Amino acid sequence: MNKTMTVGLVGARGHTGSELLRLIKNHAGLELAFASSRELAGQSITTAMPGIDMRGKFEDLQPDQVAECAPDICILALPNGLAKDFVDIIDKKSPRTMIVDLSADYRFDPAWHYGLPELTRLSSKSLQRIANPGCYATAMQLAIAPLLDVVTEPVHCMGISGYSGAGTTPSPKNDPEVLRDNILPYAPFGHIHEREVSNQLNTPIRFMPHVASFFRGISMTVCASLSTKISNDELDDRYHRAYDGEPLVKLQSDIPHVRDNVNFHHATVGGWAVADNGQYVVVYSTLDNLLKGAATQAIQNINLACGFHELEGIPHD
Ligand SMILES: NC(=O)c1ccc[n+]([C@@H]2O[C@H](COP(=O)([O-])OP(=O)(O)OC[C@H]3O[C@@H](n4cnc5c(N)ncnc54)[C@H](OP(=O)(O)O)[C@@H]3O)[C@@H](O)[C@H]2O)c1
């Protein structure tokens, strides 16, 4: 498709923001309208982020200035709880601007499209307001979805994330000293991604998040009892039927490893096996939290919403 859409990015300094800048730069149909960061305001993008060869400077834009710019698309890559000021004023002053929010703020709002394309692209209503899924939540849902009709509740998920998942605001979860030779369990009850997945799949899940000393990537282990006996062959069938046509979900019979998937745009699901005479299943998934868990998925959603090829600007094989 021969068109160019302008994109404004709020939260451009962050881990996901910088990945989005890279993807926008390499997308034939997207042109950066602005990159907003308070800390980097005034600096050129290439100087502040030497790996990104892009014209333009970071600006510190308030919500009303963002709405006045009226880009075709506004991506919000801000910490949770900050999107509303931007959304409200865009709704009022520039309602034709499409919004893609990477935070959890609108993932439970039925007026917004929940954009996990492999699972929700057919259910889309309007794509003007898109809530991008969480990174752990993407890893969990891709692993669970092919088994949804046979799992008994709750499904148990244990996730280990690299510390980029905790953003750039200093905390024990991204403190190299705390994480050195260590693994940090946290939020044992009610993690927001536990609620997100339970809500999206309409089945209760239990999620045990951990953060480890590697920078990026997620390892997810999903375990569930089954309401009916299934064989390893049927498991194979279910995963292949679900994802064989999906370039951004790779399947493998072995357990997928974080380091093999880091810096790639796809998720990998694998290592599925049944035990207990076919009534208990374990399956693993991994993805790069900053890519398929965030920035890549946002671009996939934008592509679908704008009528570009779904993988435009996304390296894949
Ligand atoms: N990291 C991940 O793996 C991941 C995966 C999926 C989804 N997400 C979600 O994506 C969002 C961004 O995550 P991230 O990891 O990129 O966070 P981050 O690295 O901490 O970056 C946050 C960005 O927001 C800006 N910011 C912070 N406070 C602000 C405020 N009060 N007003 C305006 N700008 C502010 C920061 O830039 P300045 O301080 O320079 O303004 C920075 O650019 C979060 O909601 C997160 O939950 C993250």
The ligand as an SDF file (V2000), in Angstrom:
LIG
                    3D

 48 52  0  0  0  0  0  0  0  0999 V2000
    9.4900   -3.1390   29.3120 N   0  0  0  0  0  0  0  0  0  0  0  0
    8.7250   -4.1230   28.8700 C   0  0  0  0  0  0  0  0  0  0  0  0
    9.1600   -5.2680   28.7240 O   0  0  0  0  0  0  0  0  0  0  0  0
    7.2990   -3.8770   28.5060 C   0  0  0  0  0  0  0  0  0  0  0  0
    6.6090   -4.8460   27.7630 C   0  0  0  0  0  0  0  0  0  0  0  0
    5.2620   -4.6240   27.4470 C   0  0  0  0  0  0  0  0  0  0  0  0
    4.6340   -3.4720   27.8700 C   0  0  0  0  0  0  0  0  0  0  0  0
    5.3370   -2.5720   28.6070 N   0  0  0  0  0  0  0  0  0  0  0  0
    4.6420   -1.3690   29.0470 C   0  0  0  0  0  0  0  0  0  0  0  0
    5.0700   -0.3110   28.2020 O   0  0  0  0  0  0  0  0  0  0  0  0
    5.1250    0.9020   28.9270 C   0  0  0  0  0  0  0  0  0  0  0  0
    6.5330    1.4850   28.8100 C   0  0  0  0  0  0  0  0  0  0  0  0
    7.4370    0.5530   29.3710 O   0  0  0  0  0  0  0  0  0  0  0  0
    9.0090    0.7620   29.2950 P   0  0  0  0  0  0  0  0  0  0  0  0
    9.6160   -0.4660   29.8280 O   0  0  0  0  0  0  0  0  0  0  0  0
    9.4140    1.2730   27.9650 O   0  0  0  0  0  0  0  0  0  0  0  0
    9.1750    1.9130   30.3830 O   0  0  0  0  0  0  0  0  0  0  0  0
   10.4410    2.8310   30.6540 P   0  0  0  0  0  0  0  0  0  0  0  0
   11.6460    2.2230   30.0250 O   0  0  0  0  0  0  0  0  0  0  0  0
   10.4860    3.0950   32.1140 O   0  0  0  0  0  0  0  0  0  0  0  0
   10.0930    4.1650   29.8690 O   0  0  0  0  0  0  0  0  0  0  0  0
    9.0420    4.9980   30.2780 C   0  0  0  0  0  0  0  0  0  0  0  0
    8.9760    6.2060   29.3630 C   0  0  0  0  0  0  0  0  0  0  0  0
    7.9690    7.0770   29.8350 O   0  0  0  0  0  0  0  0  0  0  0  0
    8.4940    8.3860   30.0610 C   0  0  0  0  0  0  0  0  0  0  0  0
    7.8810    8.8690   31.2990 N   0  0  0  0  0  0  0  0  0  0  0  0
    8.0110    8.3450   32.5440 C   0  0  0  0  0  0  0  0  0  0  0  0
    7.2380    9.0150   33.4240 N   0  0  0  0  0  0  0  0  0  0  0  0
    6.6130    9.9820   32.7120 C   0  0  0  0  0  0  0  0  0  0  0  0
    5.6850   11.0140   33.0500 C   0  0  0  0  0  0  0  0  0  0  0  0
    5.2660   11.1950   34.3280 N   0  0  0  0  0  0  0  0  0  0  0  0
    5.2180   11.8230   32.0680 N   0  0  0  0  0  0  0  0  0  0  0  0
    5.6640   11.6760   30.7890 C   0  0  0  0  0  0  0  0  0  0  0  0
    6.5660   10.7230   30.4160 N   0  0  0  0  0  0  0  0  0  0  0  0
    7.0150    9.8940   31.3630 C   0  0  0  0  0  0  0  0  0  0  0  0
    9.9930    8.2040   30.1710 C   0  0  0  0  0  0  0  0  0  0  0  0
   10.7150    9.2690   29.5420 O   0  0  0  0  0  0  0  0  0  0  0  0
   11.1220   10.6250   30.2280 P   0  0  0  0  0  0  0  0  0  0  0  0
   11.2940   10.3250   31.7040 O   0  0  0  0  0  0  0  0  0  0  0  0
   12.3730   11.0250   29.5390 O   0  0  0  0  0  0  0  0  0  0  0  0
    9.9740   11.5250   29.9400 O   0  0  0  0  0  0  0  0  0  0  0  0
   10.2480    6.9930   29.2880 C   0  0  0  0  0  0  0  0  0  0  0  0
   10.4330    7.3780   27.9510 O   0  0  0  0  0  0  0  0  0  0  0  0
    4.7350    0.5380   30.3750 C   0  0  0  0  0  0  0  0  0  0  0  0
    3.3970    0.8300   30.5940 O   0  0  0  0  0  0  0  0  0  0  0  0
    4.9900   -0.9530   30.4450 C   0  0  0  0  0  0  0  0  0  0  0  0
    4.1520   -1.5860   31.3920 O   0  0  0  0  0  0  0  0  0  0  0  0
    6.6470   -2.7250   28.9050 C   0  0  0  0  0  0  0  0  0  0  0  0
  1  2  1  0
  2  3  2  0
  2  4  1  0
  4  5  1  0
  4 48  2  0
  5  6  2  0
  6  7  1  0
  7  8  2  0
  8  9  1  0
  8 48  1  0
  9 10  1  0
  9 46  1  0
 10 11  1  0
 11 12  1  0
 11 44  1  0
 12 13  1  0
 13 14  1  0
 14 15  2  0
 14 16  1  0
 14 17  1  0
 17 18  1  0
 18 19  2  0
 18 20  1  0
 18 21  1  0
 21 22  1  0
 22 23  1  0
 23 24  1  0
 23 42  1  0
 24 25  1  0
 25 26  1  0
 25 36  1  0
 26 27  1  0
 26 35  1  0
 27 28  2  0
 28 29  1  0
 29 30  1  0
 29 35  2  0
 30 31  1  0
 30 32  2  0
 32 33  1  0
 33 34  2  0
 34 35  1  0
 36 37  1  0
 36 42  1  0
 37 38  1  0
 38 39  2  0
 38 40  1  0
 38 41  1  0
 42 43  1  0
 44 45  1  0
 44 46  1  0
 46 47  1  0
M  CHG  2   8   1  16  -1
M  END
$$$$
